[in-house]
């Protein structure tokens, strides 16, 4: 029970992390998922035994659980029923190529979704975001490029140590740009990422927000903008140290 004692020690919500229970017989697979998600502000707790996981669920009150389909210590379907239906914990089932029948039974028992096992963070994170949409930004890591740093967990931005106050939409724009640094992104991609789609209103709004964001990021009049217009295509974010003097609009 050492894992249980260690996992439930202290206040695990004081740092605002998404708390995830991972139940998997395979130490490398279960602990591997915990390690992958650590960079995304997910505090994962891996248990190889279903009984320990159930005890920990009461102490941790996790935001969600990931349960392997092929558990040996308890039927996956029964564990899903206990976690999802009795405890109200959204539960995701990790499935392999031969687990189709188990997946169907688990979904019927109350599972929220299934995900491929062995796990990949980029496939698990969208499901966690859907479970707790209000924490979606907190599941992304901070980015630092060319003296500019953004942290989606706190919505803070700084440039060469100077705080840059950004409204939420501009912050989300900047984070998207920095996530796609040196790549051209289309207006459609930006509108989908920040506004959830395209409309007559948002198309003009995007132009306005980008102009405001450029002004906030400018250190002085001689600095080239870090958000470059790629005419006929969209925009490209260029970190300060790589900035040339392209034409912008």
C-alpha positions in Angstrom: 0.0 0.0 0.0 3.0 2.3 -0.1 1.9 3.7 -3.5 -1.5 4.5 -2.0 0.0 6.3 1.0 2.3 8.4 -1.2 -0.4 9.2 -3.7 -2.8 10.5 -1.2 -0.4 12.6 0.8 -1.0 16.4 0.9 -3.3 18.7 -1.0 -3.2 17.7 -4.6 -5.4 20.5 -5.9 -3.3 23.3 -4.4 -1.4 23.7 -7.7 -4.5 23.6 -9.9 -3.5 20.5 -11.7 -5.9 18.0 -13.4 -5.9 14.9 -11.2 -5.9 11.6 -13.1 -6.2 8.1 -11.8 -4.4 5.5 -14.1 -5.2 1.8 -13.5 -3.0 -0.5 -15.5 -1.3 -3.8 -14.7 1.7 -2.9 -16.8 4.0 -0.6 -14.9 5.7 0.7 -18.0 2.5 1.6 -19.7 0.7 3.1 -16.7 3.6 5.0 -15.3 4.5 6.0 -18.8 1.2 7.8 -19.3 1.7 9.6 -16.0 5.1 10.7 -17.1 3.9 11.9 -20.5 1.1 14.0 -19.0 3.3 15.6 -16.3 4.4 18.3 -18.7 0.8 19.2 -19.3 -0.1 20.0 -15.6 -1.8 16.6 -15.1 -1.1 15.1 -11.8 -1.4 11.4 -12.6 -1.4 8.5 -10.1 -0.7 5.0 -11.4 -2.0 1.9 -9.7 -1.5 -1.7 -10.8 -4.2 -3.1 -8.5 -7.8 -2.2 -8.9 -8.5 -2.3 -5.1 -5.8 0.2 -4.4 -7.1 2.4 -7.2 -10.6 2.4 -5.7 -9.3 3.3 -2.2 -7.2 6.2 -3.8 -10.2 7.4 -5.8 -12.0 8.2 -2.5 -9.0 10.1 -1.1 -7.9 11.9 -4.3 -11.3 12.7 -5.8 -9.8 12.6 -9.3 -11.1 14.6 -12.2 -11.0 11.4 -14.4 -9.6 7.9 -14.6 -8.0 5.9 -17.3 -8.5 2.1 -17.0 -6.8 -0.6 -19.1 -9.2 -3.0 -20.8 -7.2 -6.1 -19.9 -7.0 -5.7 -16.1 -6.2 -8.9 -14.2 -7.1 -7.7 -10.7 -10.7 -6.9 -11.5 -13.0 -6.9 -14.5 -12.5 -3.6 -16.4 -16.2 -3.3 -16.9 -16.9 -3.7 -13.2 -14.2 -1.1 -12.3 -15.7 1.3 -14.8 -19.1 0.7 -13.2 -17.7 1.5 -9.7 -15.8 4.5 -10.8 -18.2 6.1 -13.3 -21.6 5.2 -12.1 -21.1 4.9 -8.3 -18.4 7.4 -7.7 -19.3 9.8 -10.6 -15.7 9.8 -11.9 -15.4 10.1 -15.7 -13.6 7.0 -16.9 -11.7 6.4 -20.1 -10.8 2.9 -21.2 -7.4 2.1 -22.8 -7.9 -0.5 -25.5 -5.7 -2.6 -27.8 -6.5 -4.3 -31.1 -8.2 -7.3 -29.4 -10.3 -5.3 -26.9 -13.3 -4.4 -29.0 -15.7 -6.5 -27.0 -14.4 -5.1 -23.7 -14.6 -1.6 -25.0 -18.3 -2.0 -26.0 -19.1 -3.4 -22.5 -17.2 -0.7 -20.7 -19.0 2.0 -22.7 -22.3 0.4 -21.8 -21.2 0.3 -18.1 -20.7 4.1 -18.1 -17.2 4.8 -19.6 -16.9 8.2 -21.2 -14.6 7.2 -24.1 -12.0 4.7 -25.2 -8.4 5.5 -26.2 -5.7 3.5 -27.8 -3.3 1.6 -25.6 -0.3 2.0 -25.3 -1.2 5.6 -24.6 0.0 8.7 -26.4 -0.4 12.0 -24.7 -1.7 13.7 -27.8 -4.6 11.3 -28.0 -5.4 11.4 -24.2 -5.3 15.1 -23.7 -8.3 16.0 -26.0 -10.4 13.6 -24.0 -9.3 15.2 -20.7 -10.1 18.7 -22.1 -13.6 17.5 -23.1 -14.1 16.2 -19.6 -13.2 19.4 -17.9 -13.3 22.2 -20.5 -12.6 24.9 -18.0 -9.1 23.4 -17.5 -8.3 23.0 -21.2 -5.7 25.7 -21.2 -4.0 24.5 -18.1 -3.3 21.1 -19.8 -0.9 22.8 -22.2 2.7 23.6 -21.2 4.2 27.1 -21.1 6.1 28.1 -24.2 9.2 30.4 -24.3 10.6 31.7 -27.6 12.9 34.7 -28.3 12.4 36.2 -24.8 8.6 35.8 -25.1 6.9 33.5 -22.6 3.3 32.4 -22.3 1.8 30.2 -19.6 -1.7 28.9 -20.3 -2.2 27.7 -16.8 -2.1 31.3 -15.5 -2.8 33.2 -18.7 0.4 35.2 -18.0 2.7 36.5 -20.8 6.0 38.3 -20.5 8.5 39.7 -23.0 12.2 39.9 -21.9 10.9 39.8 -18.3 8.4 42.5 -18.8 4.8 41.5 -18.1 2.5 41.9 -21.1 -1.2 42.2 -20.1 -3.3 40.4 -22.7 -7.1 40.0 -22.9 -8.1 36.3 -23.2 -8.6 36.2 -27.0 -5.3 37.9 -27.7 -3.6 35.5 -25.2 -5.1 32.5 -27.0 -4.1 33.9 -30.4 -0.5 34.4 -29.2 -0.3 30.9 -27.7 -1.6 29.4 -31.0 1.0 31.4 -32.9 3.8 30.3 -30.7 2.7 26.7 -30.8 3.1 27.0 -34.6 6.2 29.2 -34.7 7.9 29.7 -38.1 4.9 28.0 -39.8 2.2 29.8 -41.8 -1.2 29.5 -40.3 -4.4 30.4 -42.1 -7.1 32.8 -40.9 -9.4 29.8 -40.8 -7.1 27.9 -38.4 -6.9 30.9 -36.1 -10.6 31.5 -36.1 -11.3 27.9 -35.4 -8.7 27.8 -32.6 -9.8 31.0 -30.8 -13.4 31.7 -31.8 -14.5 28.1 -32.6 -15.3 28.8 -36.2 -15.9 31.4 -38.9 -18.6 34.0 -39.2 -18.9 37.4 -40.8 -18.2 39.1 -37.5 -15.1 37.0 -36.5 -13.3 37.5 -39.8 -12.9 41.3 -39.2 -12.4 40.7 -35.4 -9.4 38.6 -36.1 -7.7 41.4 -38.0 -8.4 43.8 -35.2 -7.1 41.4 -32.6 -3.8 40.8 -34.5 -3.2 44.5 -34.9 -3.7 45.0 -31.1 -1.5 42.0 -30.3 1.3 43.4 -32.5 1.2 46.7 -30.7 1.4 45.1 -27.3 4.4 43.0 -28.3 6.4 45.9 -29.8 9.3 47.0 -27.6 10.1 50.0 -29.7 9.5 51.5 -33.2 12.5 49.8 -34.7 11.6 46.3 -33.9 10.1 44.2 -36.7 6.8 42.6 -35.9 6.8 39.0 -34.7 3.5 38.3 -36.4 4.2 38.4 -40.1 1.4 38.7 -42.8 1.8 36.1 -45.5 -0.3 37.6 -48.2 -3.1 35.4 -49.6 -2.4 32.7 -47.0 -2.5 33.9 -43.4 0.2 34.8 -40.8 3.5 33.5 -39.4 5.0 34.0 -36.0 8.8 34.6 -36.1 10.7 34.6 -32.8 12.5 37.8 -32.1 16.1 36.5 -32.6 15.1 35.2 -36.1 13.1 38.3 -37.1 14.0 39.9 -40.4 12.2 42.9 -41.9 9.3 41.5 -43.9 6.4 43.5 -45.2 3.3 43.5 -43.0 -0.1 44.9 -43.1 
